[in-house]
């Protein structure tokens, strides 16, 4: 049921295209993409989740910028999935990048 709702919400964003000034609806869909990817990962459907995580990460990078704390969250989500795939080097690099972003934004003691 949840998957269907996420896919429906994603379809709404995608059907709107870039009609609103200032933000692409496809980029605004990043949280839906990320949540759907997490759901698919939880169901063991990692291959389906991978491109969704990538799209969410790319959208966040475009809309938030390379040093935004919310981008760090997307990086951590993607890195966790890579870890589950056994791609530990890629996962570690993403976790380190996320940590660097968080430390810049919030300080080391946060």
Secondary structure as GFF3:
##gff-version 3
##sequence-region A 1 110
A	DSSP	alpha_helix	2	16	.	.	.	ID=ss1
A	DSSP	alpha_helix	25	28	.	.	.	ID=ss2
A	DSSP	alpha_helix	30	42	.	.	.	ID=ss3
A	DSSP	alpha_helix	46	64	.	.	.	ID=ss4
A	DSSP	alpha_helix	69	85	.	.	.	ID=ss5
A	DSSP	alpha_helix	88	106	.	.	.	ID=ss6
###
